[in-house]
Amino acid sequence: VQLQASGGGLVQPGGSLTLTCAVSGLTMNHYAIGWFRQAPGKEPEGISCITIDDGMIFYADSVKGRFTISRDAAKSTVSLQMNNLKPEDTAVYYCAIPSLGARGQGTLVTVSS
């Protein structure tokens, strides 16, 4: 299984970005796929997760109301729409399938003026 995150970049506070996780090597339907982030000097944080077959969704309190996770099973992608970004959202973001111990390379999101 392979996961590849993309869509990171530099954005000003209050701005938006959309991250995309492309999943290959398996059928997504039976797995929960999550977005995690790790800021410099900090522990990894699970920020959102979605189950592909029934669409159950979890958000961490730190992103609730600002981030939206979605999935497209036909395209084998999971996206994370991030709005009203704050400097504290600066981190490397990566997607993972925790039940398989699989994670992809991350994409850097920098929120700065």
N, C-alpha and C positions, 0 to 999 in steps of 0.2 A: 504494500500500500504506500502511496505517495501523497503528500499534502504540500501544496505550494501557496503561500500567501503573497498577495500583491496589493498595491494601491497606496502604500505609505508615502509620506512626503512631509514637506514643511508647510504649516498652515498657521495663520494668525489666530489668537484667542477669539472664540466665538465662531470660528469657521467650521467647515464640514469636510469630511473625507469618507470614502467608501472603500473598505477592504474586501477583497475577494479571496476565498480559499478554494482552490481547484483540487478535487480529490480524484485519484485514479488508482486502479488496481483492486477495487472492490465495489460492491453495490452498496450505496449509502443507506438504503432504506432501513436497515436494522440497527443503526448505530446512532449514538448521540455524538454530535460534533461540537466542539467548543472553541471559543476564542480566549486566549490568555495573553497577558502582557507582563513584561518585566522591565521595570525602570532601573536605571543605574544604581547599584548599591542596595537594591531591594529584592525581596523574594518574589517569585512569580505569583501572579494574581489571576484567578479565573474570573472572567468578566461576563461571559455569556455562553449559553449552551442551548442547542436545539436538537430535538429528536426528529429524525427525518420522516419516519412513517406517520406519526401523529402530530408532529409540530409542537410538542410541548416545549416551552421556552423558560429559561432562567436568566435573570440579570443580577449582577452584583449591585449592591446599593450605590456604589460609587459611580455607576453609569446609568442607573435606572432613570428613564425619562429622557435620556439624551441619545442613547444608542439603540439601534434596532437590528436584530438578527433575522435573517431570512434564508430560505434554502430553495434551490432549484434542482430537483432530483434529475430532471431530464438532462441538465447541463453538468451535473455532478459538482455543483458549487454551493458554497455557503458564504453569504455576504454579511458584512457588518457596516451598517450606515451609522456614522458618528457625527452628531450635531453638537453645536455649542461647546466646542472643544476648549479645554482649559490647559494651562501649562502643566498641571499635574497629570495630564493624560499622556505626556511625553514618555515613550517607552518603545521597546521592540514588541510588536504584536505577532503572535503566531497562532495557528490553528492546530487542533489535535483531536484524536479519537482516544479518549482516556482508557476505554475498555480494551483497546489493542496496544496501549503503550506507544502509540504512533503520534509523531508530531512533525510538522514541517519547519523549514527555515522561516525565520521571521521577516517582517518588514518594519522599518523604522518609521515611527510617527513622531514628529517634533512640532510642538505647539509653542510658538514664540512670536513676539512682535519684533 
